[in-house]
């Protein structure tokens, strides 16, 4: 079940072009593999995709902390606070 915060859900639409770029990079990597390109060239492109995804992950985590997590802690609701802590802990266990 998807969880949310009481405030308006953060809007990530402005990051869709970044996601589209990653999808394009992945398609390029697929073609590189099909064309039997040199391994280090493929690995370089994979590292670029990984870096782009990590950058987006940081942006989304920061926004989550600034909205949903702060909201839970301002609410003084111990259960909501505990849930947010567990949620973040679980993210890093994966």
Backbone as ProteinMPNN parsed JSONL, in Angstrom:
{"seq_chain_A": "XXXXXXXXXXXXXXXXXXXXXXXXXXXXXXXXXXXXXXXXXXXXXXXXXXXXXXXXXXXXXXXXXXXXXXXXXXXXXXXXXXXXXXXXXXXXXX", "coords_chain_A": {"N_chain_A": [[0.828, -1.176, 0.0], [0.61, 2.167, -0.893], [2.104, 4.876, 0.744], [1.516, 8.169, 1.978], [1.883, 11.682, 2.618], [0.136, 14.064, 4.67], [0.119, 16.608, 3.605], [0.096, 18.273, 0.383], [1.12, 16.122, -2.177], [4.498, 16.023, -3.224], [5.485, 17.508, -6.319], [6.933, 16.001, -9.007], [7.132, 16.271, -11.681], [8.771, 17.943, -13.211], [11.079, 16.565, -13.395], [10.814, 14.585, -15.221], [11.95, 14.886, -17.86], [14.612, 14.315, -17.233], [14.41, 11.649, -16.47], [13.571, 10.59, -18.904], [15.906, 11.013, -20.343], [17.617, 9.195, -19.09], [16.322, 6.82, -19.806], [16.769, 6.929, -22.553], [19.558, 6.708, -22.522], [19.796, 4.105, -21.527], [18.621, 2.673, -23.621], [20.544, 3.218, -25.531], [22.71, 1.838, -24.425], [21.766, -0.753, -24.613], [21.81, -1.026, -27.395], [24.555, -0.773, -27.795], [25.429, -3.142, -26.62], [24.193, -5.01, -28.28], [25.575, -4.4, -30.594], [27.986, -5.352, -29.941], [29.964, -3.779, -28.628], [32.983, -2.491, -27.144], [33.769, -3.591, -23.895], [34.601, -1.738, -21.702], [33.574, 0.676, -22.726], [30.829, 0.264, -22.638], [30.503, -0.104, -19.892], [31.227, 2.426, -18.977], [29.051, 3.928, -19.891], [27.021, 2.687, -18.423], [27.766, 3.455, -15.842], [27.271, 6.175, -16.055], [24.478, 6.198, -16.283], [23.823, 5.099, -13.806], [24.801, 7.103, -12.11], [23.146, 9.25, -12.865], [20.659, 8.272, -12.026], [21.121, 8.053, -9.287], [21.462, 10.727, -8.626], [18.882, 11.724, -9.116], [17.524, 10.236, -7.219], [18.532, 11.382, -4.853], [17.493, 13.968, -5.033], [14.749, 13.403, -4.821], [14.632, 12.184, -2.309], [15.451, 14.305, -0.667], [13.32, 16.108, -1.071], [11.236, 14.583, -0.003], [12.044, 14.463, 2.668], [11.869, 17.185, 3.289], [9.156, 17.644, 3.097], [7.052, 15.457, 3.705], [8.325, 14.1, 5.893], [9.113, 16.169, 7.64], [6.583, 17.21, 8.115], [5.399, 15.109, 9.572], [6.928, 15.204, 11.905], [6.407, 17.745, 12.863], [3.796, 17.451, 13.516], [3.65, 16.204, 15.946], [2.742, 13.7, 16.318], [3.418, 10.72, 17.509], [3.231, 8.128, 16.45], [3.121, 8.595, 13.661], [5.614, 9.779, 13.355], [7.317, 7.692, 14.075], [6.666, 5.903, 12.038], [7.702, 7.263, 9.79], [10.424, 7.26, 10.375], [10.907, 4.497, 10.324], [10.231, 3.972, 7.664], [12.24, 5.386, 6.249], [14.476, 4.037, 7.222], [13.987, 1.475, 6.19], [14.26, 2.021, 3.459], [17.016, 2.19, 3.171], [17.814, -0.32, 3.816], [17.279, -1.861, 1.66]], "CA_chain_A": [[0.0, 0.0, 0.0], [1.398, 3.388, -0.987], [1.905, 5.825, 1.835], [1.681, 9.557, 1.578], [1.8, 12.597, 3.747], [-1.115, 14.811, 4.647], [0.231, 17.77, 2.719], [0.057, 17.962, -1.041], [2.24, 15.291, -2.621], [5.455, 16.793, -4.022], [5.373, 17.369, -7.77], [8.216, 15.641, -9.596], [6.992, 16.29, -13.138], [9.884, 18.633, -13.865], [12.19, 15.621, -13.508], [10.522, 13.609, -16.277], [12.982, 14.924, -18.913], [15.806, 13.625, -16.724], [14.099, 10.218, -16.562], [13.599, 10.266, -20.339], [17.311, 10.952, -20.747], [18.132, 7.908, -18.593], [15.737, 5.784, -20.666], [17.523, 7.006, -23.802], [20.887, 6.145, -22.273], [19.648, 2.649, -21.423], [18.423, 2.162, -24.981], [21.856, 3.283, -26.168], [23.506, 0.742, -23.875], [21.244, -1.976, -25.238], [22.34, -1.065, -28.759], [25.993, -1.028, -27.677], [25.58, -4.574, -26.347], [23.827, -5.706, -29.519], [26.644, -4.144, -31.562], [29.203, -5.956, -29.383], [30.944, -2.736, -28.362], [34.025, -2.779, -26.171], [33.216, -3.63, -22.532], [34.752, -0.499, -20.933], [32.673, 1.704, -23.261], [29.498, -0.046, -22.092], [30.566, 0.151, -18.45], [31.214, 3.883, -18.808], [27.67, 4.379, -20.058], [26.264, 2.181, -17.27], [28.095, 4.316, -14.709], [26.569, 7.442, -16.272], [23.075, 5.949, -15.938], [23.78, 4.925, -12.36], [24.998, 8.424, -11.522], [21.93, 10.034, -13.121], [19.606, 7.741, -11.147], [21.468, 8.412, -7.92], [21.19, 12.156, -8.504], [17.432, 11.856, -9.01], [17.161, 9.667, -5.916], [18.871, 12.373, -3.833], [16.501, 15.04, -5.161], [13.464, 12.928, -4.302], [14.785, 11.981, -0.861], [15.465, 15.619, -0.036], [11.953, 16.638, -1.108], [10.46, 13.788, 0.958], [12.42, 14.935, 3.999], [11.38, 18.554, 3.458], [7.691, 17.704, 3.127], [6.372, 14.411, 4.478], [8.983, 13.798, 7.165], [8.969, 17.345, 8.506], [5.172, 17.278, 8.512], [5.169, 14.12, 10.633], [7.554, 15.64, 13.151], [5.69, 18.934, 13.345], [2.468, 17.041, 13.987], [3.803, 15.655, 17.31], [2.121, 12.373, 16.318], [4.513, 9.762, 17.716], [3.071, 7.012, 15.516], [3.526, 9.087, 12.336], [7.065, 9.986, 13.405], [7.916, 6.362, 14.065], [6.477, 5.351, 10.694], [8.641, 7.915, 8.869], [11.759, 6.744, 10.684], [10.962, 3.123, 9.812], [10.189, 4.081, 6.208], [13.58, 5.768, 5.779], [15.376, 2.928, 7.547], [13.727, 0.406, 5.213], [14.822, 2.421, 2.167], [18.444, 1.927, 3.145], [18.037, -1.761, 3.97], [17.065, -2.496, 0.358]], "C_chain_A": [[0.879, 1.248, 0.0], [1.061, 4.314, 0.165], [2.079, 7.22, 1.282], [1.714, 10.41, 2.83], [0.515, 13.399, 3.605], [-1.054, 16.007, 3.703], [0.186, 17.312, 1.262], [1.317, 17.178, -1.428], [3.194, 16.129, -3.469], [5.3, 16.49, -5.515], [6.763, 17.131, -8.356], [8.194, 15.711, -11.12], [8.156, 16.961, -13.847], [11.1, 17.723, -14.044], [11.963, 14.566, -14.588], [11.531, 13.699, -17.427], [14.273, 14.211, -18.498], [15.601, 12.104, -16.811], [14.126, 9.777, -18.024], [15.024, 10.162, -20.854], [17.935, 9.62, -20.319], [17.605, 6.763, -19.453], [16.478, 5.761, -22.005], [18.915, 6.421, -23.658], [20.816, 4.622, -22.187], [19.426, 2.017, -22.795], [19.74, 2.179, -25.759], [22.767, 2.157, -25.702], [23.061, -0.586, -24.48], [21.809, -2.124, -26.647], [23.845, -1.353, -28.744], [26.25, -2.521, -27.458], [25.278, -5.381, -27.602], [24.919, -5.565, -30.583], [28.0, -4.686, -31.11], [30.327, -4.935, -29.204], [31.88, -3.162, -27.246], [33.493, -2.599, -24.745], [33.392, -2.323, -21.746], [33.866, 0.645, -21.439], [31.257, 1.512, -22.695], [29.459, 0.283, -20.601], [30.542, 1.65, -18.167], [29.796, 4.43, -18.917], [26.78, 3.897, -18.911], [26.528, 3.036, -16.035], [27.396, 5.663, -14.836], [25.096, 7.309, -15.901], [22.929, 5.832, -14.423], [23.903, 6.27, -11.649], [23.752, 9.298, -11.689], [20.793, 9.574, -12.212], [19.877, 8.117, -9.7], [21.178, 9.895, -7.662], [19.686, 12.405, -8.328], [16.936, 11.32, -7.663], [17.417, 10.678, -4.797], [17.861, 13.518, -3.848], [15.18, 14.621, -4.523], [13.52, 12.7, -2.789], [14.747, 13.321, -0.138], [14.053, 16.206, 0.018], [11.064, 15.89, -0.103], [10.765, 14.241, 2.384], [11.831, 16.314, 4.287], [9.858, 18.643, 3.585], [7.126, 16.679, 4.104], [7.006, 14.161, 5.842], [8.852, 14.977, 8.125], [7.527, 17.471, 8.992], [4.882, 16.319, 9.664], [5.756, 14.593, 11.958], [6.927, 16.918, 13.707], [4.33, 18.564, 13.94], [2.485, 16.551, 15.434], [3.133, 14.287, 17.459], [3.236, 11.33, 16.369], [4.44, 8.585, 16.74], [3.531, 7.419, 14.112], [5.034, 9.282, 12.286], [7.799, 8.653, 13.31], [7.815, 5.716, 12.678], [7.459, 5.956, 9.697], [10.061, 7.432, 9.114], [11.918, 5.339, 10.118], [11.007, 3.107, 8.287], [11.583, 4.411, 5.649], [14.598, 4.673, 6.063], [15.224, 1.798, 6.535], [14.294, 0.742, 3.839], [16.298, 2.044, 2.075], [18.795, 0.473, 3.418], [17.942, -2.474, 2.63], [18.325, -2.53, -0.448]], "O_chain_A": [[1.796, 1.362, 0.814], [-0.103, 4.509, 0.514], [2.712, 7.422, 0.245], [1.59, 9.913, 3.949], [-0.113, 13.406, 2.546], [-2.051, 16.37, 3.08], [0.233, 16.118, 0.965], [2.431, 17.538, -1.045], [2.747, 16.871, -4.344], [5.02, 15.358, -5.909], [7.658, 17.965, -8.214], [9.132, 15.26, -11.776], [8.493, 16.587, -14.97], [12.04, 18.07, -14.759], [12.841, 13.74, -14.836], [11.94, 12.655, -17.936], [14.938, 13.581, -19.321], [16.516, 11.37, -17.184], [14.647, 8.708, -18.342], [15.321, 9.321, -21.703], [18.68, 8.999, -21.077], [18.349, 5.843, -19.791], [16.779, 4.688, -22.529], [19.402, 5.724, -24.549], [21.684, 3.929, -22.717], [19.976, 0.957, -23.094], [20.019, 1.274, -26.544], [23.511, 1.586, -26.499], [23.886, -1.434, -24.817], [22.233, -3.209, -27.046], [24.344, -2.096, -29.589], [27.172, -3.092, -28.04], [26.005, -6.313, -27.948], [25.158, -6.481, -31.369], [29.016, -4.514, -31.783], [31.476, -5.179, -29.57], [31.587, -4.093, -26.496], [32.853, -1.596, -24.429], [32.419, -1.836, -21.17], [33.453, 1.496, -20.65], [30.585, 2.474, -22.325], [28.498, 0.877, -20.113], [29.899, 2.09, -17.213], [29.39, 5.289, -18.134], [25.884, 4.62, -18.476], [25.608, 3.309, -15.264], [26.971, 6.235, -13.832], [24.529, 8.205, -15.276], [22.012, 6.405, -13.835], [23.18, 6.535, -10.689], [23.353, 10.001, -10.761], [20.047, 10.4, -11.686], [18.951, 8.464, -8.966], [20.7, 10.259, -6.588], [19.278, 13.205, -7.486], [16.034, 11.893, -7.052], [16.597, 10.811, -3.888], [17.426, 13.981, -2.793], [14.568, 15.387, -3.779], [12.559, 12.995, -2.078], [14.082, 13.455, 0.889], [13.643, 16.742, 1.048], [10.235, 16.503, 0.57], [9.86, 14.385, 3.205], [11.354, 16.578, 5.391], [9.336, 19.619, 4.124], [6.76, 17.031, 5.225], [6.296, 14.025, 6.839], [8.515, 14.794, 9.295], [7.287, 17.803, 10.153], [4.196, 16.681, 10.621], [5.15, 14.403, 13.012], [6.93, 17.128, 14.92], [3.789, 19.293, 14.771], [1.437, 16.492, 16.076], [2.973, 13.779, 18.569], [3.916, 11.094, 15.37], [5.467, 8.105, 16.262], [4.249, 6.669, 13.451], [5.663, 8.977, 11.273], [8.769, 8.509, 12.566], [8.753, 5.071, 12.209], [7.993, 5.242, 8.848], [10.818, 7.217, 8.167], [12.938, 5.022, 9.505], [11.739, 2.318, 7.691], [12.039, 3.785, 4.692], [15.48, 4.411, 5.245], [16.216, 1.232, 6.076], [14.759, -0.148, 3.127], [16.77, 1.627, 1.017], [19.95, 0.075, 3.267], [18.469, -3.576, 2.477], [18.326, -3.03, -1.572]]}, "name": "protein", "num_of_chains": 1, "seq": "XXXXXXXXXXXXXXXXXXXXXXXXXXXXXXXXXXXXXXXXXXXXXXXXXXXXXXXXXXXXXXXXXXXXXXXXXXXXXXXXXXXXXXXXXXXXXX"}
